[in-house]
Amino acid sequence: MTTNFALTRSFFHLPEGIVYLDGNSLGPLPKGAQARLDRVLEREWGEMLINAWNDAGWMDYSVGIGNRIGRLIGAAEGSIVVGDTLSIKLYQALAAALDLNPKRRVILSDTGNFPSDLYMAEGLIRASNKNLELKVVDPQQVADAIDDSVAVVMLTEVDYRTGRRHAMTALTERAHDAGAITVWDLAHSAGAIPVDLTGAKADFAVGCTYKYLNGGPGAPGFIYVAPDLIDRVRPALCGWLGHESPFAFDLDYRPVTGIERMRVGTPSIIAMAVLDAALEVWDQVEMADVRAKSLALSQRFMDFVDRHCPQISLASPRDPAMRGSQLSFRFPAGYAVVQALIAKGVIGDFRAPDLMRFGITPLFIGEAEIDAACQSLKEVLDREIWRQPQFQQQKFVT
């Protein structure tokens, strides 16, 4: 199957006159989401009421949607479950990994990791009595820092700030050689770049679904556990839906066999339904095609900036093998430039202290959008439109 990007674009609601380069932060609305919501609200919740848990298959969403995501990231059937949030799933994965490696105390991460992941690790350390340590190094120092003291290597594959990409397979092999377990955050990988969790021999992976997977604001997270590990995992968050018999309402916790032991609370069916509808787009998509188109569009953007925008500097790696599906540029007044672009209908975002981010999402972005964004960027910089007072006032969400 060859991906038809004109077709995939038609699956999204894209406001007229807007160039949307922020799908790396929040994907646009899939047109099929409204019909799916209408069905869930009217026919299922409205007419079936509580019977919909059985008759509409609500209880099967978590694993069923997990399998759809699994196809995009090289995960075996039945190795992903969806629900809760990325932070909760990260906590689960990290706690389980530490439990599997009890003689070691060090969690190794890097300064490019998403801060929330580090916060969750810090919280887990405070809650434990195991004298755990979080060691954070420069991204280029990760491989050398993996030694026989490390219990878990916890990394985000693609840096949210610059798009720099870790070599998952090589670092996982290095971790395993040293006796460590890996936890990979795929927030900026799933739906953006080809991922092969099975081939990389990853132990755990987590991710969100509201970025490149277009599941909507607050869409649920997911967790992957390697099939050879799952029945050894003792969940740290022992939710009732991870119990082997939830509706027996036993007072003691016994985890169910398989990936469903990583379920915690009752899933948000409305959010799950929107995500399921969003994933229908991916039935028409090959990740290799997405990657090839992303790299071509990114190169087009970089070439223009190199020729016409000397005021800004590329923060993302030039080597495409080292980069995810976004471009970031440094500029001291980056926030104001992004706000001026938004006023012109080109939506990117900003990350402190000086990074302007632009997501390259081929499902709905093509050459025309890249060219329009580039021309607007040049105009904002050349005419110093960003200096206008209205673009200096920082909003809560940047």
Secondary structure, DSSP 8 states (H G I E B T S, - for coil): ----HHHHHHTEE--TT-EE--TTTS--EETHHHHHHHIIIIIIIIIIGGGHHHHT-GGGHHHHHHHHHHHHHT--TT-EEE-S-HHHHHHHHHHHHHHHSTT--EEEEETTS-HHHHHHHHHHHHH-SS--EEEEE-GGGHHHH--TTEEEEEEESB-TTT-BB--HHHHHHHHHHTT-EEEEE-TTTTTTS---HHHHT-SEEEE-SSSTT---TT---EEEE-TTTGGG---SS--GGGBSSGGG--SS--B-SSGGGG--S---HHHHHHHHHHHGGGGG--HHHHHHHHHHHHHHHHHHHHHH-TTSEE-S-SSGGGB-SEEEEE-TTHHHHHHHHHHTTEE-EEETTTEEEEE--TTT--HHHHHHHHHHHHHHHHTTGGGSGGGTS--S--
